[in-house]
């Protein structure tokens, strides 16, 4: 009887071990978010210069990758790479060195809630700046990359000085001192428009 009892225990233990191995093993991975909640990527990222700063702007995504209405946006992730112009390679892979987490409320200005923007100052002359943006709707709900933009930052010219206005017959004549240097002190070369 004792032998039978031990064999029964062994059989039960073996069955339990097999069950654990079948259902308790496997590679653990993070859950994959439903595509109906992932924001569609931004496709119209652009940049323009305003004085001594660069402004990025884009349309705020309204849809998910599945085409349904996007329920919420928490923030935008702005990736930036900076490369000296002499080292820049147009076809080479980009190594983004900094990321900014920009909350939605800081990206939207004024009453236009369909456009977002971000500005940067303290840019280095003769360096190329490369950007891309992703939309963040929640934990692991992050869009694919936007279109990539790049530009060469050059030091802007000094502000015009000595502006004078002279009234005439149905006209006003403006005059100012010609600009000779850039803000960083470098002599101006090439044409200049006012």
C-alpha positions in Angstrom: 0.0 0.0 0.0 2.8 2.4 0.8 4.5 1.8 -2.6 1.2 2.6 -4.3 0.8 5.8 -2.3 4.3 6.9 -3.2 3.7 6.2 -6.9 0.5 8.2 -6.7 2.2 11.2 -5.2 4.9 11.0 -7.8 2.3 10.8 -10.6 0.5 13.8 -9.2 3.7 15.8 -8.7 4.8 15.0 -12.3 1.4 16.1 -13.6 1.6 19.4 -11.7 5.1 20.1 -12.9 4.1 19.5 -16.5 1.1 21.8 -16.1 3.4 24.6 -14.7 5.9 24.1 -17.6 3.2 24.2 -20.2 1.2 27.3 -18.9 3.7 29.1 -16.6 6.6 29.5 -19.0 7.2 31.6 -21.9 8.9 34.9 -22.8 7.4 37.8 -21.0 6.9 41.0 -23.1 5.3 44.3 -22.5 1.6 44.4 -23.6 1.1 45.7 -27.1 -1.2 48.8 -27.2 -4.3 48.5 -29.4 -3.7 50.3 -32.7 -7.1 52.0 -32.2 -5.5 54.1 -29.5 -2.1 54.9 -31.1 -1.9 58.4 -32.6 -1.3 58.7 -36.4 2.1 60.1 -37.2 2.6 63.9 -37.9 3.3 64.5 -41.6 3.6 68.3 -41.8 6.4 69.3 -39.5 8.0 72.6 -40.7 10.3 75.2 -39.3 10.9 78.9 -39.8 13.1 81.6 -38.3 11.8 84.4 -36.1 14.6 86.7 -35.2 17.2 84.8 -33.2 15.1 81.7 -32.7 13.7 78.8 -34.7 10.1 77.8 -34.5 8.8 74.3 -35.3 5.1 73.9 -36.1 2.8 71.0 -37.0 -0.9 70.0 -37.1 -2.2 68.2 -34.0 -3.2 64.6 -34.9 -6.9 64.0 -34.6 -7.0 60.4 -35.6 -5.5 57.1 -34.5 -3.5 54.7 -36.8 -6.8 52.8 -37.3 -8.6 55.9 -38.5 -10.8 56.5 -35.4 -11.0 59.7 -33.5 -8.1 60.2 -31.1 -9.5 60.4 -27.5 -6.6 62.4 -26.0 -3.1 63.7 -26.3 -0.8 64.1 -23.4 2.4 65.6 -24.9 4.7 65.7 -27.9 8.2 64.2 -27.9 10.7 66.4 -29.8 13.9 64.8 -30.9 16.9 67.0 -31.8 20.3 66.3 -33.4 23.0 68.9 -33.8 25.9 68.4 -36.3 28.6 70.9 -37.3 28.0 71.7 -40.9 31.5 70.5 -41.9 30.7 67.0 -40.5 27.1 66.8 -41.9 26.3 63.9 -44.2 22.9 64.1 -46.0 22.5 60.3 -46.4 23.9 59.2 -43.1 21.8 57.9 -40.1 20.9 60.6 -37.6 21.9 60.2 -34.0 19.4 62.3 -31.9 21.1 63.6 -28.8 18.3 65.2 -26.9 14.5 64.7 -26.4 12.1 67.3 -25.0 8.8 66.2 -23.5 6.4 69.1 -24.4 3.0 69.0 -22.7 0.0 69.6 -25.0 -1.0 72.8 -23.1 2.5 74.3 -23.7 2.4 73.4 -27.4 -0.9 75.1 -28.3 -1.0 78.9 -28.3 -4.0 81.2 -28.7 -7.3 80.0 -30.0 -5.9 77.8 -32.7 -6.1 74.3 -31.1 -5.3 72.5 -34.4 -1.7 73.6 -34.6 1.2 73.1 -32.2 4.5 74.8 -32.0 7.9 74.8 -30.2 10.7 77.3 -30.3 14.4 77.2 -29.5 17.0 79.9 -29.0 20.7 79.7 -28.3 21.4 78.0 -31.5 25.0 77.6 -32.7 26.0 79.2 -36.0 27.4 76.9 -38.7 25.6 73.9 -37.2 22.9 71.8 -38.8 19.8 71.1 -36.7 17.6 68.0 -37.4 14.2 67.4 -35.8 11.4 64.9 -35.7 8.3 64.8 -33.4 6.1 62.0 -32.0 2.7 62.3 -30.3 2.2 60.8 -26.9 -1.4 59.8 -25.9 -0.6 57.8 -22.8 1.6 55.0 -21.5 3.1 53.2 -24.5 0.6 55.1 -26.8 3.3 56.9 -28.8 3.1 57.6 -32.5 5.6 56.7 -35.2 8.1 59.4 -36.2 7.0 62.5 -38.0 8.6 63.7 -41.2 12.2 64.8 -40.5 13.3 68.4 -41.0 16.8 69.9 -41.0 18.3 73.4 -41.5 21.6 75.1 -41.3 21.7 77.8 -38.6 23.5 81.0 -39.6 24.0 84.0 -37.3 21.4 86.6 -38.2 22.4 90.2 -39.2 22.4 93.0 -36.7 19.3 95.1 -36.3 19.0 98.2 -38.5 20.1 101.4 -36.6 19.3 105.1 -37.1 15.8 104.6 -38.6 14.3 107.9 -39.8 11.0 108.7 -41.4 10.4 111.8 -43.6 6.9 112.8 -44.6 6.2 113.9 -48.1 3.3 114.4 -50.5 1.2 111.3 -49.8 4.3 109.3 -49.0 6.8 108.5 -46.3 10.5 108.0 -46.9 12.4 105.7 -44.6 16.2 105.8 -44.2 18.5 103.7 -41.9 22.2 102.8 -41.6 23.4 100.0 -43.7 24.1 96.7 -41.9 27.7 95.6 -42.1 27.9 92.7 -39.5 26.1 89.7 -38.2 25.0 89.4 -34.5 28.2 87.3 -33.8 30.4 90.1 -35.1 31.3 88.4 -38.4 31.4 90.8 -41.4 28.3 90.5 -43.6 29.0 88.8 -47.0 26.5 88.4 -49.8 23.3 90.1 -50.5 20.8 91.4 -47.9 17.2 92.2 -48.1 15.2 94.5 -45.7 
